[in-house]
Amino acid sequence: MLNPLPLTAAALALLSIPGAAASERIAEQIDRIAPLVATGELQQLGGPEAASEIVADLAGRWFTLNNTVRNWEPEDRSSRDRLARSIERLCADDWENIVTYSVTGPDRVHVDQRSPTGEDHGSFDMVAVDVGRTFSTVLEDDYILSIYGLEDAPQSQQQKVLAEMKAVIEGGQEIWVPGPDVMVARTAAETEVWGRCPE
């Protein structure tokens, strides 16, 4: 009689190939961009330069790659293993913050951040400032205050938070999409790296 265990193991291995392939595809993109992000040479990332082309590549669900890229070692298998675990955890339907980008116009994208139960964790529009890679965030005052739980705070406290947030927003952010599954966003305060969740 045939031992069913090897067949089961083989079937499981075949089922895991798409996830493994997606993880390796992202890993190969990180191999290329991690050194540039580390040195701040973002102009060398490549990818589309026109706002309309950048926006066209943003639709989908994204997860943070900040720590992954910061600690990336291309020749170290453990970097790839950590990436695979991150994708599995951060792209799961029960992850605490599900981030989805939807294209809403040729120069505009809506970013939706929600809990698995649908609670809003901060949703907003990003609009191209010009025809290039700089985008501005569109947020109403009431929404900013609700994010910080300051709807009933003293007006002086509200005005302070609004002024700080608007200063950040007015600085805008530059966006690069150097590969089909990675995005790099730079503001005056920080550089963030995102990966696209496999479908």
PENOR-V768462 format. One line per field, one symbol per residue. phi: phi as a letter, one per 20 degrees, with the letter a starting at -180 (. if undefined). psi: psi as a letter, one per 30 degrees, with the letter a starting at -180 (. if undefined). A space follows every 10 residues. Layout:
phi: ???
psi: ???
This chain:
phi: .fffffffff fffffefgff ffffffgfff geegffffem effefnnfde gfffgfeefp eccfcgfgff dfcgeegfff fffgffffff dffdffcedc dcfdafcbcd ddcbfgenff dpcaddcffb eeeecdedce gffgffgemd gdfggfffff ffffffffff fmbecdcfaf ccccccdfea ddccdeffe
psi: kkjfeeeeee eeeeefeeee eeeeeeeeee eefeeeeefg hfffeaakfk eeeeefgfka kllkgeeeee gkjefjefee eeeeeeeeef glfgkfjjkk kkkglfgkkk kkjllfggkk gjklkkkkea fbgkkkkjkl eeeeeeeghg eglkeeeeee eeeeeeeeef fakkkkiflf gkkkkklfel kkkkkkkk.
